[in-house]
Amino acid sequence: MSLAQTSDGNAPRLPVYLAGTVDTKGDELGYLRDLLAHAGLSVRVVDLSTRQPSAPKGVSIFNSDVAQFHPEPESVFQSDRGKAIGAMSEAFRRFVLSRRDISGILAIGGSGGSALVAAALQALPIGLPKVLVSTLASGDVSEYVGVADLHLVHPVTDIAGLNRVSRVVLGNAAQALAGMVLQPVRPRLEDRPAVGLTMYGVTTPCVRTVRSQLEAEADCIPFHATDKGGRALELLLETGLLSAFIDVTPSDLVDALFGGSFPAGPDRLGATSRSGKPYVGTLGALDMINFRTALLPEKFRSRLQVQHNAFITLIRTTPGENERVGRFIADKLNQCSGPVWLLIPEKGVSALDAPGQAFYDPEADAALFKAVENGFRTTDQHRLERLPLHINDEAFGRALAEAYLAMASDG
């Protein structure tokens, strides 16, 4: 059986796409094309060069073909390199979204090439194999990855010709894509609804309790309570892959308000509001602002803090900051069109906010709770409840799960 066929030996496998700027990365793209073809894959090479329309050998889809997907195709080929890359990036994003025959995609690039392909790779469905070999892979890659399941490979050398190092690294990238395409992990068929949860280490016991309580009723999917985790959850909620949201840890909203290192995106809770899907929430980890230690602002250095690890420092929020957070969250939840059930844990909002722990501060917590209560508008669909429990008490986790089940039964 040919490797380019499905397991039943009938229909050919969909092709993989190989993308890059042929005018500067032609040798590398040719090498990768041959490796992928040798693995048994049908390969379509996409030229993303912006210097001028061209038709080089070995290319399946020319840069002029991709440029036609831009509202102003002529803008792709211009003397301003930055604008040309931006235009080709938009054209390539539209191009990949128009295709229905991509089984996987491998792209290569330096700083400009990585920026060029990033939007397209981020736009592809979760689960579709996507690999980017980028010279920027060892730095801050958040803008290149977004919330996609994008596999980044650091080439070690510059992508400027083939050599004893680049052949091995590029070869590994090709084999990685081939493995993902030829041996796909099939999604498990689930009758249970998918429910997203936000968590940090300091709220993990609560999330574990919720998951154990809902195991028979829902497929609980946790997300790290950072900018990217929140954005990914909201994306899956808006696209219909999640049916509800249990927001145990909205801590990224604190970072957004006070300059922390893991801030919520501007649309945090936006998808929740627009979708009308059930939202169960609490106030997990609102006792802290998260900073990369190396970037801790001077004004916070004298504040009460905990060294979370070698790279992250946590700053305890003050009563004034908590009051502002509480008002902000209440306002966000008031905008939600669907059912909302917010539970307040009166005895502490994180593992660090408990008697004997570094961030235990009943005054700051009281300011948070009062601000939420004063701002939250109770309706037939929006409910607020205070419980004399700590967030990580098992009884509190059970209460969150019961609130979700009550909403699910009403729906």
N, C-alpha and C positions, 0 to 999 in steps of 0.2 A: 504493500500500500504506500502510495506517495505521501510524504509528510504534509503536502499541500492540500490533502483531502481531509474531510471530517472523519470521525472515528468509524462511521458506517461505510466509508469508502465511496460515497456517492458525490454529493455536491462539493465543488472546490472550496477551499477555505478563502475567506475574504482577504484581500491584500493588506500588507503593512505599508505604511507611508514613511518615507525617509525624507526629512526636510532640512534645508540649510541653504546658505548662499554659495552657489556653485562657483561663482567667480573667485571666491577666496578660500573655499573649503572643498573644491572639486575632488582632490585626491582622496581626502578622508571619506567623502560621501561615496565615491566609487568603491573604496575598500569595504565600507559597511554594506553597500548594496550587494557585493559579491558574497560576503559572509552570510547575509540573510538569505540570499538565494540558495547558497550551499546548504543551509539548514532546511531547505524545502519550502521556503515562503515565496509567494509572489510579491514583488517589491515595486512600489511606485515612488520614484524620486521626484520631489517637488523643489524647484529652484525658486529661492526667495531673494535673489540678487536684486539690488535697487539701482544699479548704475545705469543700465539701459536694457530694453527688451532684447532677449537673446534666445537661441535655441541650441544649447550645447548638446553634445552626444551623451547618451545614457540617461537623459532626463525624460521623465514621463509627462510631467506637467510643468510647462514653462512659466517663467515669472510674469510674462504678459497675460497668461491665462488667469493666474491668481489675481493680478492687478484689476482685472475686470470686475471683481467682486467688491471693489471700493466704489462708493458713490461718485467719486471723481478719480477715475483710473489714472489720469495723467499726473496726479499728485504723487504717485508712487515713484516716478522717475524724475527726480529734480536734483538740483545741485546741493541743496541743504540736506546733509546726511541725516540729521536728527529728524527732520520732518519726513524725509523719505522712509526711514525706518518705521516711524509712527504710522504712516499711511499703509505700508506693506503689512504691518502688524494687524491693522484693522481689516485689510483685505484678506489676510490669511485666516483670521478668526471667522470671518463670514464664509470663507471657502470651506473650512473643515465642518462648519455647522450645516453646510449644504450637502455633505457627503453622507451616504448611507452604506458605504462599503469599507470602512476602516476597521480592521481587526486589531490594530495597534499602531503606535507612532513613535518614531525615534527622531529626535532633532539634535543638532549640534550647533554651538555658537560661542563666540566670545561675548563681551559685554553687550555689543550692539545686537548680535544674533540672538542672544538669550532674551533680550527685551523684545525682540521682534516676534518670537514664537510663543512667549509666555501666555498672552491672552488667549491664543488658540488652544493651547494645551489645557489651560484652566477651564475652558468652555466645554471640553469633552466630558462625557458621562463618567461618573465614578465607577471604577471597575474595568474600564477600557484601558488596556496597558499603554502607558505613556512614559517615555524615558527621555531625559534631556542631559546631554553631555555639555557641561558649561564650565568655563574658566572661572565663573563666580561661585561655583558650588561650595567652596570652603568658607564663604563669608555669610553675611546676612541675606538669606535667599527668600525672605518672606514675600517680597513683591513678585517674585518669579513663580513661587508655588501657589500663593493664594490659599484656597481651601481645597485644592485638587489633590488626588492621590498620585502625585507626580514623583517619579523616581529620578533623583539627581545623581549624576556621576561627575566627580572631579577628575579632569583629565591629567592632572599633575603638571604636564608640560602645556605650553600654549598650543592651541589647535592651529598649527601653521606648518603642515607637512607631516609625512609619516616617518616615524623613527622607531627604535627598539622599545621605547616606552609607550608611545601613542598607539602602536599596533596592538599591544596587549590590552591597554585600557579601553580603547574603542572596541576591540574584539569582545571583551567582557560585556560591554554595553549591548552589543548586538546579540550575544548569546542570552543575555538576560531578557531582552525583548522576545527573542525566539521562544524561550522557555515559557514566558507568560502567555504567548499566543498559542503555542502548540499544546500546552498542558494547562488549560484554563481552570480556575477554581469556579465550579458552578455554584450559583447562589442557592442557598437552601430555601425550599418552598415553605412558606410560613403562613399559617392561618391567623396567628396572633398579630394584633396591631403593633406597629413599631412606635416606641415612645422614647424620646430623647431626654437625657438627664445631664445637668452640668455638675462638675465635681472638681475639688482640689483634694490634696492629701488631708487637709484639716477638716474636710467634710466627708471623707471616704466611709466612715462607719454608717453615716446616715444613708448614703447611696447604696451601700451593701444591703441594708435593711429593706430599703424600697425595692431593690431588685429581687430579693428573696421573697418578699410578699407578693410580687407581681409575676413571678416566674411562670406560673401556669396561665396567666391572663395576657401578658404582653411581652414582646421582645424588647427589653430595655437596652438602649444604646447610649453609653456614657460619652461625654465630650469634656475635654479639659477646659476649664473656665478662663480661657484667654481669648484675645481678639479672634484668632483663627478658629478656635473651638466653637465660640459663639456664632461666628459667621457660617461655619459649616453646618451647625445645627439648624440655623434659620434657613439656610439654602435647602436642606433636605425637607424641612417643614413646608416651605413654599412650593417645592416641586412635588409634594405629595408622598415622599418616601417615609415621612414621619406623620403619625396621626395625632400626636399630643406632645406636650412639653412639660416636664417636671423640672423646674428651675431651682435646683437645690442651692446653687452657688453663683449668684449674679455678681461676683466680685470684680469682673471686668468693667462694670459700670463705675466702680470706685476709681479704678485706674484712669478711666476716661475723664472723670471729673477733676482729678488732682494730679494728672501728669505722670501716672504710673507707666511701667514698661509694657504692660499687657492690656491696653485699653480696648473696650468694646468698640466695634465699628459703629458708624453713624446710624445703621439700620437695626441695631440690637433691639429686639422685641417688635421690630417693624413687621416681619413675616407673621409673627404671632398675632399682631393686631389685624393685619389684612386677611389672614386665612380664616379667622373665626374658630380655630381649633382650640380644644381645651388647654388651659394653662393652670398648672398647680405650681405654686412658688413658695419660697421662703427666703430668708435673709442670710444665707450662708456666706461666711468669710467677708462680710461687710465691715469687719473690724480691722481691715488691713489694706494698705496700699502696697503693691508689689513693684519693686525696682530691681533692675540689674545693678548689682553692687557697684560695678565700675562707673555707672551713670547716675548714682544717687546724688540728687541736687544738694547743694550746700545747705539750703534752708531746712532740710529734713535730717541732717546729720546729728543734731543734738536731740532728736525726738526719740521716744521709746521705740526700740527696734529689736527684731529677732533675725539672726542670720539663718535663713532657711536652708541654704546650702552654700557651696563655694561661690556661687554666681548670683544668688538672689537674696536680697534683704527686704524684710517686711517691716513696714512702719505702722504703728498703731494709730487708727483714726481717732480724732478728738470728738467731743460732743458736738461742736459746731460743724465739723465735717460730716458727722453721722446725720445731723439734722438735714443738711443739704442733700445727702444721699437718699434719705427717707422721702423727702419731697419729690425728688427726681423719679424714684421708682414708682411712687403712687401716681404721679402724672402719667408715666408710661403705661401703667396697667389700666388706668382710666380710659385710655385710648383703644384698648383691646375690644374687638367687636364680639368675641366669643366668650364662653364661660371662664371665669377666673376664680381661683380659690387660693388665697394667700394665708399662710400659717406663720405666726410669729413665735419663735422659741424664746420664752422669757428668761431662761437661765443661761443663755449664751449662744453665740452664732458660729463658733468654730472650736476646734480642739484647743486653741490657744486662749480662748475666751471662756475660761472656767475657773473656779476657785483654785488658787495656788499656781495658775498658769500666767505667763508673761503679759498677756493682753486682757486679763480679766478686769473689766471696768464697767460696773453696773450703771454709772452715770452716763457714760457714752452710749451704752446700749439703750438706756431709757430715752435718750434724745432721739435715737434712731426709731424706736418703736412709736414714740409719740408723733413724730413727723409723718410716719407712714399712716398711722391711724387718722390723723387730722386731714391728710390729703386724699386718702382713699375714699372713693365714692361707692358706697354699698348699694347694689341693685338686686333685682331678682336673679341676675346671672353673675354678679360680682360679690364675692363673700370674703370677709376678713375674720380670722379667728386667732386668739391668743391662747397659747398652751403653756402651763407651768413646767416646762421641760427644757432640757438642753438639746441643741440640734442633733447631737450624736447619740442621744438616748434612743434606745430601741423603740420605745413607745412613740417618739416623735416621727421616726421613719415609718412606722406603721400608720400613723395618722396621715402622712403624705400619700401613702399608697391607697388608703381608704378614700381619701378625697378624690384621687384619680378614678377609682372604681365607681364611686358615686356619680361622677360626671359621665363616665363611659356608659353607665346604665341609663342615665337620663337621655343620652344622645341616641 
